[in-house]
């Protein structure tokens, strides 16, 4: 254990959606939390907590040394979800490689948790999935007390990525982008954060784990649409978007974004991810029940999220 009594956790990606909830979970459990930040001020969700701030980024070796030195646990969340293949590889693989090297050199006895993605199971589908798979491989090739944790799609208050599902639920027709037999894993952000917190000092080392909200087979798109409609007190008729049309639209959207010098999250790779038939958690890779168990059902989580969206003026 680090000095000053309470155990110390070093965290990347603390200012992101999952990271902010993880900070709250860690502080609630009595951890001292040290985070790396690129700019100030930090997000309002982090303001109530006493945090150790390290200015810098994943390309700054001196900052990574200050971040990891003396830590009892290191959780690496930071990464990119959109960009071209080269930039995703630089950020997700390169960033993971550098923080893992800092762990090996400056806190070799710490538990190192690298947060990945279900998309790493199918790296051929997208540049994002390929970059996350490569990041996993660099960690799993190392000696030491590491874990790789793959969450499914994460939703909850403050999340902008799933907001469109709730907005579409208020329309007469709700477009569904996945296949009719597709299964999708979902988890509320607080459950995901509590899982990572529990794994800081629980579970065997050198494991690849996947998170689930308890619905082990995942959800069909009709189930997701129904839950979203209930959460916003509306009734939308599901409409499946043909896969060929979606891929064509994704290609066009990506090309238009590139022409404007921008990056779009909805490109051909993302379309292939969405069309993949199974993004449910594998039962052989679940977190042991004695360490952590999910608490929030889809219906409860969607209701809370929709309420927050309305109160925040997002919906």
Residue, then its C-alpha position, 0 to 999 in steps of 0.5 A: x500500500x502507498x504511503x499516507x494510509x489509503x491506497x493510491x490509484x492512477x487513472x487515465x481518461x478520468x475526464x471522460x464519460x466512464x472515467x468521471x463515474x469511476x473517480x466517484x466510485x474509487x473515492x467512495x471506496x476510500x482510494x486516493x485518486x491521481x489523474x492525468x489531465x491535458x487541460x483545466x478546468x476539469x469537468x464539473x462531475x470531478x469538482x467535489x473530489x480531492x484529486x491529485x492532478x498530473x498535467x500532461x498526456x499519454x505522449x509525455x513520459x515524464x508525466x506518466x512517471x509522475x502519474x504511476x510512481x507509487x501507485x497501488x493500481x493503475x487504470x487505463x481508460x483514455x483512448x479515441x473512438x473516432x479517427x482514421x486508422x493511423x490516428x486510432x492506432x497511435x492513440x489506442x495502441x501507442x497510448x496503451x504501450x506508453x502507459x504500460x511501460x510506465x507501469x512496468x518501470x515505475x510501479x511494477x507491483x501495482x495492478x494494471x487494468x486496461x479498459x478495452x472494448x468488445x470490438x477487439x473480439x472482431x478486429x477485422x471489422x473496423x480500424x477502432x476494433x483493430x487498434x483496441x485489439x493491438x492495445x490488448x496484445x501489448x498488455x497481455x504480452x507483459x509480465x505482472x499483475x495485469x487485467x484487460x477488461x472489455x465493457x459493452x456499450x455504456x450508457x447513462x447520464x452525461x452520455x451523448x453517444x446513446x442520446x440518439x436512441x432516446x431522441x429516435x424513440x420520440x419519433x413515429x418510426x424508430x430506425x434500427x440499424x442492427x440485424x433482426x437477430x443481432x444481440x447487443x450488450x449494454x451496461x449502465x455507466x455506474x455498474x461499469x465503474x463499480x466493476x472496475x473499482x472492484x477489480x482494483x484489488x479483486x480477482x486473479x491477475x493476467x485475465x481477460x474479462x468482459x462486463x455484462x449487466x446480467x442479461x447474458x444473451x444481450x438485447x435485441x434491437x426491438x428490446x432496446x427500442x421498447x425500453x427507450x420508448x418506455x423511458x420517454x413515454x412514447x411509442x415508436x414503430x421499429x423500422x429496420x434499415x437495410x444493411x446495404x443502405x446503412x453501409x452506403x450511408x456510412x461510406x458517404x458520411x465518412x467521405x463527406x466528413x473527410x472532404x470537410x477535414x473532419x472525422x465522423x464516428x459513423x463510417x464504414x467500419x462503424x457500420x460493420x460493427x453495428x451489423x455484427x450479429x453478436x456483441x453479448x458478453x461471453x460467459x467464460x469471461x465474466x467477472x466472478x460474482x464474488x467480486x462484482x455483480x451488476x445492479x441496474x437493469x436496462x429498464x431502470x437505467x434507461x428511465x434514469x438516463x431519460x430523466x436526466x436528459x430531460x432535466x439537462x435539456x438534452x431531450 
